[in-house]
Amino acid sequence: MAGPRAPDPAVLHGMRLFAGLEAADLAEVIRFAQTRRVAKGATAFKQGDPADTCHALIDGRIKMVQTGADGQQVVVRFIGPGETFGTVATFSGVSFPVDAVAMADCVEVTWTNAAMTDLMQRHPRIALNALGIVGARLQEVQNRLREVSTERVERRVAHALLRLVRQAGRRVEGGVEISFPLTRQDVAEMTGTTLHTVSRILSAWEAQGLVESSRQQVMIRQPHRLVAIAEDMPAPDDESA
């Protein structure tokens, strides 16, 4: 049975997994793909599902959430347009370790494991790029584990917000806004702490003029001061603060 029509190869431009491929190669890659829409609140895949597909996000935002045996949830990562996800589990031959939850209406492209393996054999550059992605994700996990193990919670929250600024920061009047809905519960689940603790920290930072947060939006008003907290440095002088 034929799947949905494949998208234009241009959607793959800028994706790290396909960096270095020529236009003809990208056209071949996209012929093996299928397009799928994922409605807000639905999942692209669920924790425990067989990891039999590779995914790339074209539009929207995906939240990767892992649930422990005790029901405790951890936000592992946010995925934005142009990023691949689910690839580590796919290449490892295990089940998906997280739920991939759509935070908005999303469009993704997917490849079966067999199709991606075939493409890697014909285009070794894809396999090399995949190794780079896996290495970067592993480094990110190691950094977060170190933060949870050794840093006080204020530093962990600062690091988490700065990571999101690098990933999805948008300059606006008065600061840098994280350009997708972000709740205090999300921040708590990213940093291994409680909603109460995150609310206390963000409220204190708001009073100091460092951040501004609403129900689902966070803006960093003084990024340099947030960096100082993350790196455990003395607060910089800022006459404009």
N, C-alpha and C positions, 0 to 999 in steps of 0.2 A: 504494500500500500504506500503510495507516494506521500511524503511529508509536506509540510508547508514550504512555500517557495523560498529559496535561499536569498539572503539580502545581497545588496551591492557589495563587492569586495572592498570598497572604500571604507566600510565600517571597521575593517581590521587595521587600518592605518593608525599607527601610534600605539598599538598593543604590543607590550613587551614580548609576549609569546611568539609573535610573528615578525619581530624586528629583523631587518636585514634581508627579507624576502623581496623578490622582484614582483612587479605587478602581475605577471603571468602566474607566478607561484601563488600569490594571494587569491587569484581567481580560481585556481585549482583547490585551494584550501576551503574556500567558501562553498564550492560545489558539494562538499561532503557535509555541510552544516544544515541545520534546521533552525528556523526561527520560532520563538515561542513568547507569548505574552504571559506575564505573571501579575495577577491583580494585587493591589495593595492588601497586605495582611496574609496573603497566600505564601506558600513555600515553593522555591525552585526545586528543593529536595529536602528530605527530612533526615534527622539523625538516626542512624541505623539502617537507612536504605542502602542497597548495593551501589557501590561507587562505579557505575557503568557508563557515565557520561562526563565529558568535559564541558565547562560553561564559560561564556564570556558575556559581560553585561554591555549592552548597547545604550540603554537609557534607563534612568531610575536610580534606585539605591537599595542595596541588599545588606541586611544585618545577619552576621553569622553568630548563632547563639548555641552554646553547649549546655546541656542539662545534666547534672550529676545524679547519682543514684538517690541522693537525699532531696532531689528536686531543686537544688540551688542552681541558678543560671549564671553563666559567664558570657559576656559579649566578647567574642574572640577577635572580630574585625568587622569593619564596615567596608563594603565594596562599592566603588563608583564606576561610572561609565568608562569603558576602555580597559577594565581589569578582568582578568580571568579568575575563576574560583572553582573550588572542588577538585582542582588538578592534583594536589598532593595525595589525596585519598585515592584518586583514580590511578595514579602511577604506582601507588603502594599496594594496590590490589585488595584494599580493605573496604569496609562500609564507610559511608559518610559520617564523620564524627560530630557534625553540627546540623542544626536547622538553618537553611538559607531563607530568611524571611524578607519578603518585599516590604520596604518602608514606604514605597509609592508604587504606582502602576509602572511595571518594568517591561523592557523588551530585552531578551537574551538570545544568543545563538548557542547551539549545543552540537557536540560531536560525540558519536559513540566511541567507546574505547578502541574498538577495532579500527574505525576510521582514523582516529588520531595516531594510533600505532603505525598504520600504513603511511600516513603523511610524514611522520618522523623518520621512517626508513627512507623515504624518497627525498626528504628535506632535513638533513641532520641539524640544520640551524635551529629548527623548532625544538629539537631535543636539548640542544645546548642552552637555548633560551629558557626552557623549562627548568633545567638545573639551576640557572641563575635565580629564577623565581622561587624555587624551593629553598635555596640557600638564604635568600632574603627573608622569607617567611620564618625560617628556622631561627635566624638571628633576631627577628622581632619577638618571637616567643621567648627566646632566652633572655632578652632584655626585660620583658615584662615579668618573667619569673624572678629575675634578680631584683626588680623593683619591689615586687610583693614580698620577697624574702628579707630585704635589707633596708628599705626606705620607709620613712614615716609617711602617713597617709596623705598629707598635704603635698608632698613631692610627687607621689603617685598620681594624684589628681591633676597636678600641673603638667606632668609628662603626658598623660592621656589627652588633655586638651590641646597641647602643642602638637601631638601626633595628628590629631584631627585637623588642626589648622594647616599643617603641611599637606595633608591629603585633600582637604576640601575647604580651605580658607578662602574667603572672598572679602576684598577690601571694601569697606563701606565708610560712610561718614562717621567718624568717632572711633574707628577701630577695625578689627578683622572679625567677620562673622563666619561661623561654621555653617556651611550652606545647605544643611539638611536638618530635619527635625531631630533634636537630641534632648532626651529627658534626663533628669537627675538620676533616675533609676538606671538608665543606660550607663551613665558615668560610674555609678556604684558597681555595676556588673562588669565594667571594664577594669576596675581597680581593686577588686576583691574586698570591698568594704560595704557598709550599709547605706541605705538611702538617707537615714538620719544624719550620718557622718558627712556625706556629700552635701546635703542641704545646709548643714552648719558651716562647712568650709566655704561654699559658694556664697552664702549670705554674708559671711565675714569679708570675703573678697569684694562683694558688691559694695559693702559699706566703705571699703577702702578705695573704690573706683577702679579696681583691676578688671572686673568682668561685669557683664550685664546679662542676666538670664531671665527668660520667661518660662512659660509652661513647657515649651518644646523648642526653644531657641537659645543659643549661647553666643554672645559676642565678647571678644577679648578686647578690652579698651586699652590696656597697657601690656603688650606682649613682652616687653623687656623686663618688666617686674615679674611676670609669670615665669620667664626663663630663669631669673634669679632664684625663685622658689624651687623650681625643678632641679637646678644644679646646686642648691644649698649654698648660694652665694649671698653676700650682703646686699640688701636692697639698694639699687642704684639711686643716686640723687636725681630728682625730677622736679624741677621748679614748677612745671606745668601741671603736676598732679594735684 
